[in-house]
Amino acid sequence: MCCLSVSPNSKPACSSVWLICVLLGLSAVHTHGIDVLHVPQQLSLSPNMYTQQLSISWLGGPATTFDLMIFRTEFNETVFYDTVSVTVNQVTGRHQWNWTSAVPLECASLSIKIRSRDGETTSKWSNTEILQGSDHASNKKSQMFPQDKVQPVGANTTFCCIMGQGKGFGRIHYGTAVMKATQISTQSYAVTVVNQGPSSSTGTNVFCLDDSSEPLTGAVVFVGYPPLPSDFVCETHDLISAVCQWTVGRDTHLTGKRKTHYSVNNRQCTEESRQQKQKKCRVPQWEGNWTLVAENRLGQYSLTDSAELSHRVNPVAPANLSCSAHAWNATVRWHWKYSSYSSLALDCQVKLSSHGSCRNYTFSGVGLQSVFLSDLYPDEEYSVQVRCGAQQNFWKWGTWSEPFSFKTSTYVPDAPDVWMWMNKDNTGQLVWKPLTRRQSHGQITSYIVTLWSLEEKLNYMEIFVPDTSVPINLTQITAFSSDSKVIASVAAKNVEGLSQPATVVIPLHLTDVDPPAVSRAVYLDRGFPLSWQSNANATCGYVVEWYDATCVWDCHVEWMKVAAGNTNVSMESENFQPGVRYNFSLYSCSSEAPELLQRWQGYMQELVPSSSVSLSTTQEGADVLLTWGEIPVVSTRGFLLGYNIYIRSGAQLTLLANLPDPQSRSYTVKGLSMGTYKFTVKAFTSAGEDTGTTASITLEPYNWLILEILASLGVTALFLVVVTLICYKKRNWVKKAFYPDIPEPKLPGDWSRTQGPLDVKPSPHSIVHIVEKPEWDSSKEVLVVIPEEDEDEEGQGIGDEPVDTDEPTSLRYYNQVVDDRPIRPRFPGSSASSTSSLDSARTDVTYTGIQTSGSSLVFQLDPQNSSEGHQHQTDLSVSCGGGGYRPQMQRRAPSDDMGLASPEPFQEPQASSAEGYKPQNSWHLDSPVEAGDTGSLAPSLGSPTSVASTQFLLPDGDEHVGEKRQSSSAATWLTNLLSSTKP
């Protein structure tokens, strides 16, 4: 007992006593704690390798709180350390706690120990219990864990690779990805894959490679979803059983033994469905309430449904369809699978399809097994399907039957749609639209075209398929019809007969009435909207035709007929093309010929012109005139709005002017300085400009241009002056060559009075003296002899008959200037000037007794009056005696073509007597054309010759003209012309 004395001498003793009491109290408390916290005993481990769960149980006395430590045995690495609360099992008296490992339990050996805790007081640790892994040293085979693991999408999974004895670790692959590995024991390496995505139906491969990249071992993991079905519903087909069906929902990515299993009211559904997304299960009897359970390794899901039988009737598809078809209708029949349908009120739907179009019909009846289909088309192929539903408490339409095909009968065709196209020369075409499949009612064999008038003058024509037009000629039609119009009709023909004829009135005389003004038509949406005022003459409606505006002859025309009450229409066609101008014409339809009421033009879509203008430039002083041509309509591809004028500087264009008038064809750029310029002209439509045409011009100083013009005029004037001077210097020669004087005949005796014809007595002998080397002076004037038959005042020609030698011959001589053309007898076609020249100095000489034996006087007449340039030839052969005048003729060899041969040298006989007339003339061959080159009968200009002869009458024997003819040439003539020697 502690001391309570208050004596001062007792203080030290009391303090010692209190200290001893405190120590004893603490010792008692400690001794009491040791007696209460028991050390856990009899640790037991129960691993579940698939779930990686470890169940730990022990005897821990009354304690409820324990410290639990789990660590890897080999590396002494703590895996789990925590304080847990565990209640004692009243039956067994043991404590149990479950731990789930993130690492498969096979990967490494684990050590577990436990101690009791009461607040801050703990017991001693229990004995360590070891869970042996597969990484022990005696393991010679490489392994990987876990095997065939099924994981939900988004989970994290740890895989380990246990190396076999003597193997070096390389790396671990998850699919195609190389994972970062961690060593957890001497032989084990682990990797963790986080947030896993769904695997394929065969899973994802995980494999381990050694240090030489050789595969050692591997595993497969399956990542997917738990089941999630929907739309669970039950119905009846036979009015007895129930058929339940549902939608699978999302793909679980688990197949095979890991797939989802279904059950309805605890009946396993093993029926396989053709549709992967739809499942069905048959229940033999209608129960009214059903529960669907879907389950796989990742979880399960359930759905319920309930209904009365009469509210869930879904009829099966009709079977064994048949048909009885006619031209315009058909009857379809079928059979039912279940006899219970005979008393069931049904609504049936029939789907009729033909060439892409589809129509639905609905029919009602009790036990319905047939339907009647009307409004069909002849010679048409159809496909029909049928499905039905309960008329009372309608639930849904049943399944469609299999398609059944049939074809309707043929029928006479519909009347074709006929129109006409007229050209400006009274020709044209009668055209009609080919009948469609639904209009022809069978194969068209031909079209019958009939032209008739009120006088019943008929003309039939048969046109075979595929012709849809026939040419017409109003001029030919007028020949058999005196009426002002003719009616053309077209009827189509097939195996069933002729259609009703379609007619159009054709006027036989086209009037020259001015057509209506052309308006613009604007394309909107899918066509050209057109409107017009109502016309009283349009008793049977209107016709709107359209065609390409660039066409002018036998155009491909399209048309549309409009009812009489309508005054607007939208012209739609698949043939409309962008950039093409179309003409639209409105005609009235009546018993008379169609009357043109209105016209339009328009484009489906305007484009920029496809070609540019042809541009030219002209300098006008300091200005430049630009002119261009018109763009053809086919190239405008839109309505021209005008032209833009640009000046080009390098690659830059500067706008000079905008011409809003599309009829403009020129523009003047004013006030330009000297230099080179490039101008570009671009036509534009509402779609934009074309590429344009560029032309360049170099402006020269205006005064230089004037000087060039003056210089040209000066050179021309100088040339004329030089030519004038040369002609003046050589005036005598020119006059002699081109305008010689006509010499007067020099005759002896008194010629002042009028004398009769000279009577020349013929020589007793007719002798022709042939001179081998004729020589004469061609410069002298000689006389030309003309038989008096040539002087026929009536202008009659002379035939080819021989001259009568018994009659005296009268020869007339003229001092005649002969030009470079051959001399021929005068005919009525001769000019008056020639006659005047011949009559100016006329001398009559009469020969009597001229014998023409062996010779003849022949005139070869030109039937074309010398128009082709052939020359008349007179061959005169004369024989004379010793006295008197002897006209000298040159012999010629006749040519094959009756023309004149090349002249031979003259044969000049010597006069036997000094008496007689001989014209004195000296002639020099100055002609610029040689005789041999001309090919004409006259040897030179100015030679006096006989009208009936082409040679000199009395050539001068002292002149050697033959040699001069051979030596003269164009060069000599030019030299004489330009010679400075005065004449």
Steps between C-alpha positions, in 0.01 A plus 500: 500500500632841406622735766269795585729674746538869460819520690773678332738228576287242312487657147773294337350170615154584367630594151670166464184321597293684234752416231484134586122504485497648149741243370299218648181635333656518158636154533154370594341661197761351267455161651122521445549589121716201440245282644217641271664523135565152377745423223312365193547130459438231236516717185332331205527612127243409231592650157262531198738520205232603242365789707846569648340506844669376819283396799685530835361351825646483856425471868525844653307479826255777587693764299324659205779714357808359339804618317545300175825493305555328166839512327686320231710238656811516284553877482324571834298762314183606677195453288229577754512642853185628668289483814177313445195435712387139507228348714535154638287217358294386797480146366863436415651764724731606215556829331495514114598773255521496115765682303497546118840528341568718197775260402410139427573289810715266293751770408694514828500336848322707765557512877214597737508586872243651736492668843218612719442866578309685765547863444870559526555166663599213270586147555797325366503401132375159423709242334556574128296292262633468142288460185732329258498640143607343171835679496685239701844396382394151406267633232670430166209611277421863420147608587278806472205594717207557495372261232174567304405786725164672427507868585250786458585786270704766684653266758869477595669161480845388619676221314813321614753287319680231700827407334597141475829381637788631299294752304580871482213752492449710191167690481121461524256589217134591545361454153748693287611735782817443700433547873731622772576208734582495873692217670307369801714194572810333371309328224183714469438820300168687500329761281173688563263596216267784594162601353471204271289533185269230363681209344412309186286187507821293541641716781827690535832320508756569774836328453848497648831496316841404630814704463550358149146608394382143491142452625485317827138496609178697471140548607172629357278759662134566401376855557129573442169616644225344708172434309247779445193375304199718411160501323379177661150414370288190451234435230312214334490373141271201532267639774633233746870530574714802579809616321718739703766709336745764609789710380843387610628851552868587501761247404655335805812394304474166677433186296521127534479373857513860619192607296175628648233244594127583492200349676126579494302403807797278601491322161832505324470650153714303262338609171744667269380808310619601156521858616782561742329799657162329547440195719181303544377221723185291461277421797250217429209661686389857542580591864433872498817590704857440398847572648818510294839446671827566310830394665872471420821491707492873554141523629131452424195705398122427512186633323126424538187519279127423533196513263176331398500262206246688285711815526814337365389328178765515227388301189754299305582577135250380234622200301455358148404820317335473156349748251246527219603806288318698226591817309381749763451290819604183682385273789761383755440195725693334790476242782544514883727272705263478795134402471414722797527802267175402325301667778741788559402847377799624299626818335733411210741729321604432138820658362502521117835584336584565134823636355603683814158643588294363789135524606333369816143371526313410823222242520293366797310179566462192720752235403594713194670292227465701173490859371401671169751751358377765253654795309782292363679562169490260205811303408661590833702281735403526868628358827258460791549434876235456772501540879213506752416611854219442750209732431398515870759611759747556216847422624730520194523401136609145439792387287500571125444204273755397241477718184279362223532627138241512223442684170181662367363445147565732201256766373472755218744792537420848618489780242846653444579864574555664158644838398669658199812700416500731197804645319495823303501323162160333550660176617498355845437196714198335652626375838349305784620378835580130521249318716627393840470148629178584679360680193585240238317214684720260306775503239438774240528355150456823301356851485239588236522857368204639303477835321147600401299804405133584492490387137587146624817475304698259714864408511608212722847432624625226735802574716668216687636511853708676625422789263312780672497758220419532131606785267228712344508733200221756472574554133438135424193487722349793311507287186229265627309741723351834404402570858687752714591238757562132534440282804774257600416208728722237661380168642710237679462132425575187703379141494165604646425762234516875431483778754276804472660746253665817623462795262664833428394761242771608255449824304586466133590867465730650760412862577760772533358640821758657729561267796442625855783662690738271688494512881750368751431170679677447834585150624382436856542181703452231236336679206399817314177649640297648211171689518277670242165663448199283424413474129144449380613308192669232711197272508699182560783651706852611427825351375836616633799392290868553566826431315862606485514862382806432284303258282327639188424192288313179589555564869453244773189650653332408829153611604240485773125526467315711756131483579279786384435641847868536596704810429829399658730203498848404619710355220711219644724267305801280565646625171553858618873574501695791653624760253245414229243758386149361456212644300152455644188556288135499606238390246125493530322173432175512302332346198717722282875508460698580820550872555820636652409709807817566695874431497771476767873439517695380797793307643489226759826646631700782346873443457786720390546512121700209364672708230621857475451773244732555203675829582680742267667836564538809277698816569317825447754763584544494878195275538458125459181354356415154634258294292380147561261248355192331637514183711282219362195415710627149563813648660338773710354241744298779659338834422779745416483803727779696335876527463784608727797680345835455676851628443767248590820589679696181550271259681278779633175603332360848549137562412458776245129479430191293565268481201156387618370471144553146364461640146815712535769407251759775539662728754747786460780548751595869480797709593778241494866583477747326272586143598373143500167414662309179560124508522271219616128474430290263708134421449305428817175336602336471838744215572809714434754590235656281234877461468514799266697586188814713507636709213807722501583814301800729478412867461727694265533882482213649305728727283706197395181334386421804283855498362468132407180573312655798320811299413286225348310756293828662388651171385184422305501844336872470412440163337219645289722793396782267391259286298355815340846630403602169345178485302551859386860432394389197303176651377573438131579138563192459716285660235655287230468183706152547634335769287665499151386730220301337222680570172310609194530274199732625227345413171600625149251691303223737586315378807314823559188356346315195592624200316353162448663182596841438350468243231805284513524271206612159594823366368468225247687287745446464867840483652594541860857602547649359817781700654715283720627786717230752542617832622298807557505821684255455779510868579342594172131538456334250272150439380266235637292304259143413590274298280187687419295221646618633839321824438160341537293777647267249663792366697469147363802277542665311218491126498771257421393441136766567228502825308366496150806571284295589197373824646722805528632549847481847655755571769481806720806640665528713809782690651436331831690503822500145630543442869656198666179301452457291181290639223178321429197571278247734642179347632199656660680489831775734380526836666403825329848638542648222292252568223578870508870427478457280202275740319731801553717430195332255267634390166319253282704270276325247281679192376359301213598155400697421814541131487485313822585159374654302776421781739189628662375796693366367830367690799485303819214643698507521875162378623551677829557834330861500618399492865743219585786677336528272193609683188325484163730407225468583134717307269527675172709352217539716189680428177591792276664559166792715425311828503279666749487501874594180682397477857757308694368224719688279738428133491402331817480138591154413629489409866308216650282724708423734216695772667793691364844351506808687590596735215766382260734731303337684222560397139527826303490465122667759288271715292506402134408847399569842632145594444219462744408634843736444789438685826816656626559446868798433711443307823740428777417238759492704821222305660565401862372151423683264273308327232605168617386571856161643428352207320267741324454544132617865480875521499528855632316815583417749225565272207261567209356163411216359302176439686496153353867439580719511804823573313652807336375567156818650353790456734819689431758266370784708649392450863577184682218510745511126558839537660382798699199305627730234632729750664244733653392435862341665796844617622567685169157660518563620856841633399347698212232631732749629756762614246599863523541529119242726356270350237 
